[in-house]
Amino acid sequence: MRKNEKRRRALGSALLLLTALIWGFAFVSQVQGMQSVSPMFFNAIRFTLGAVSLAPVLVVLSRLRTGRTAQRQPAQAGPGSLACWSVVCGLVLWAGATTQQYGVQLSMSAGHSGFVTALYIVLVPVLGFLFLHRRIHLLTVLAIIVSIVGFYLLCVTDTIRGIGVGDLVLLASAVLYATHILVIDRVGGRLDPLKLSLGQYLVVSLLSWVATLIMHQVDWRGALACAGALAYAGIMSVGVAYTLQVVGQRYVPPSQASMIMSLESFFSAVGGALILHETMTGRGYLGCALIFVGTILAQIDPERLLGRIFKDDSQPKTIE
């Protein structure tokens, strides 16, 4: 049984690592897309493709669940609540995705955008403390300080010209993504995660299409020019990666899963270097490293960590 659990955890970790890889390289496609279409039009097509690719996954998993009649399924909220929360989550996600795409357009750097966006991991406990009165640990405070220093080193050049507009827009997207996570957390386990994802993706795509039409930014010729980037950002980073995340998190504890998926920022820099031939100064790389350390520290619960250590030490050792 232990061997099976280890194999499942190893498989889950591999799937989550692949998820982080797909999400990281999605920043490359976002940069490539900005060379041909507007941010709003890009997101309209991206989330439409994401919703379409997620729909068959939802159908297959729903049939598998209904086939397991012997197992008890947790009680979930009705369709009215699902629709309501899909709209709420979709509005916040649309705001986050829109500001992120405009930030990517301004920075035109996959690695840079990936690491600034990764600050949402640090911002989640901060916003939870400010608005939900949740406890904050000393390690979280340290994570905030380290991440702020990293953000400064990454976004302020050697000439000390100040933080650029693109950096501020990306930081705003990180705040919105952190807000989105807290909104999802408030829903808890009352809603099916795949159905909620599909609902919010439909809301994001609808809002993006409306904004695109209002701003007269429909450009099908440009979309054909970046068809590969759009397909990757929509199908791979939404439909495929989210499915891998759902499967992987079934076998991996939440703390370990979040740490693995935080590698998304690292893979964004790798993708930017390999595909877009991006480079940074030593100061920029140091800033990326500090932001990455901050995201790791923000996910560590010292009380749980110490509890596990003392629990392991208190167990009697046996000689075989």
Summary of the structure (lengths in Angstrom):
residues: 320
radius of gyration: 20.6
end to end distance: 19.3
largest distance: 74.5
contacts: 1079
relative contact order: 0.22
helix: 78%
strand: 0%
